[in-house]
Amino acid sequence: MRVYTYIMKRTFTCTCTTVRYAAQTLTEVYDRGLAPSGLKITQYMLLQSILRSETEQSITELAQQLGSDRSTIGRNLRILERDGFVTVGKGFDRREHVIQVTEKGQEAVSRAYPLWQKAQAAVADALGQDQLEKLKTLLSHLQETSI
């Protein structure tokens, strides 16, 4: 068990700190659930995003789609490439890198999907479907609000 579980028993006055620790706790739940597939939740979602695309994507396009920065996506892709889940090649523009999921990556995603569904269900059960929908709505609203 990680330190986050102990820390989450505290109430923080800072909204950002509360949300960050909750995100770390959720990440741990999904990572633990996906462990038999050999993927972490960040890797699973990255692979799923690549597979859902109908065309080759550059790292920059993938980062924009996922709402992340290019350097973070690049670091995650290097790990996936090292482990044989993706290949990174040159795009039409030689400065551009495009990503393709390998057969090993596709198999890992197939193994991970039912595990991901179980993690989704566990979170929904823990919060209750109504509370989960409220949470998603609140977080979406916060994301869209220009503060």
N, C-alpha and C positions, 0 to 999 in steps of 0.2 A: 504494500500500500504506500502511496506517495504522500509526501508532506502536504499536498494540496487538500487532501481530505480533512486533515486536522485544521488547517488554516480556514477552510470554508465554514467551520463552526463559528467563526467570528463574524461580526457584522461590521462592515466597513462604511465609513461616512462617504468615501469617494465612490461615485457610481462607476467610474472607469475601472477602479481596482476590483470592485465586485464583479463586473462583467468579465474582466480578464481572468479572474480565478474560476469563475463559472465555466468559461471557455476551456480552460486547462483541464478542469474536471471532466467536461464532456469529451474532450479529446482523448483523455485517458480511457473513458468508457468505450469509445469506438476503437481505439488502438488495441485494447485488450480483447475486444470482440473479434477484430479482424486478424489477430495474431496468427491463427492457423493458416491463413492465406499467404503469409509472408509480407503483407502490406500494412502500412499505417494509413490512417484516414486521409492524410494529406496526399499520399501517393495514390490511393484508391480514387479520390475525387479528381486528381490530375489525369490519371489514365482514363477515367470515365469521360472527362471533358474532351480529351483527344479523340477517343473512339466515337463520341457523338457527332463530331464534326464530319461533314460530308466532303470537305476538302482538306488538303494539307494546311497546317497552321504553323505560323512562325511563333517563336517564343514570345515576341511582343504581342501578337494577336491573342495568344493563350493567356498571357498576363492580364490583358485588358478584359477578356471574357470572364476571368475569374476574380477580377477586382483586386489583383495583387500587383506587386512591382516585378519588373523583369528579372532583377537579380535574384529574388527569392525563387521564382519559377525556374530560373537557370540552375540554381543550386540543387533544387529538388530533382530536376531532370538529369543532372549529372549522376546523382545517386541511382535513379532508375536506369540510366544507361549503363552504369557500372555493373548493376545487377542483372542486366540483360532484358529488361522490360520494355525499353524503347531504343530506337536508333535516332541519332541526331545527324542530319545531313545538311548540305548546302541547298538553299532555295534558288529561285529564279534569279534573284539578286544575290551575288556571291557573298554579300555581307549578312544576308539573312540565313537563319538556321530553321529548318523545318523538322518536325518530330513525327515519327511513326511508331505505333505500338507493335512490338514483336509478338510472335505466337506465344512465347513465354508470358508476356505481359497480358495478352488476351486470356490465357488460361488462369492467371492469377486473379484477374478481374472476375472471371466466371466463378472461381472458388470463393472470392470475397463477397460477391453479391448477396447470397443468402445470409452470410454472417453480418453484413451491413444491415440487412432487413431486420435481423434479430436485435441489433443494437438500436435501430430506430424504434422498434416495438418496446424495448426495455425503457427507453427514455420516455416514450409516450405513456407507458404504464406507470412510471415513477411520477410523472407530472400530472397525468390525466390529460385526455385529448383536448378538453376545453382550455385548460391552462397552457398546454403546448401551443395551441392556436393563438392564444392571447400573447404569449411570449414571442412567437414569430411575427405577429402583427406589430408589437411594440418595437422589436429590434429593426424591422423593416422601416417603420416610421422614423426611428432614430437615424437610421442610415440615410434616408431621403431628406431629412431635415437639414437645412443649412443653418448651422449655429454660428 
